[in-house]
Amino acid sequence: MQSNHEKEQSVRELASLHRMKKNKLQEFNQLYSGYYRKCFLFAKSYVHNTEIADEIASEAMVKLWEIFGEEDIRNISAFLLTVVKNDAFNYLKREQLRLRTHENIQSSILRELEFRISTLESCDPELLFSDELKQLFEKTLASMPEQTRTIFSMSRLEDKSHKEIASLTGITVKGVDYHIAKAMKILREGLKDYLPTLIFLLY
């Protein structure tokens, strides 16, 4: 039979465990809010199917939850991108096999699918988050006109709304849209070999 001291200790241990689980859930919810859309957009850019992209992104978050707090994840972005890449790649390979079994399939459709598979296969999550890419991103950002760079940084790096930026800079919301579109065009040109990572860097 437990003594009062043992009972109190058990209660304290249970309370501590409950707090740990609650903190873990709160931390994960923050990660989910920050990364689910990135995973979804990356997957959709390859699979071209909203429902499949949602499944892939959700599965990636489930896999993150399974090891969250149990294993040390050095780079969460790279971990999730690897999971999404692999699941999207497997889906595209299944689609490729399915299309090849149909006799009158248009060769252009198959060629386009094979292109997506090859570009996804060559995607290296570790390389995408390297210091080299960060330096290239910063260099490209620095090459923008000052107002365009400022507005883009407010939008993507400071997470301000277009209305807030318009108020702070004294231009119209339409003007803010113009500068952000201009910045994205410059980034696409400067980072054309790293387009997939733009999703994880900017969304």
HUPE-V184897 format. One line per field, one symbol per residue. phi: phi as a letter, one per 30 degrees, with the letter a starting at -180 (. if undefined). A space follows every 10 residues. Layout:
phi: ???
This chain:
phi: .ddddddddd dddddddddd dddddddded deddcedddd dddddcdhbd dddddddddd ddddddcdic bdcdbdeddd ddddeddddd dddddddddd dcdcdddddd dddddddddd dddcedddcd dddddddddd ddddeedddd dddddccchd dddddeddci cdddddeddd dddddddddd cedbeededd dcc
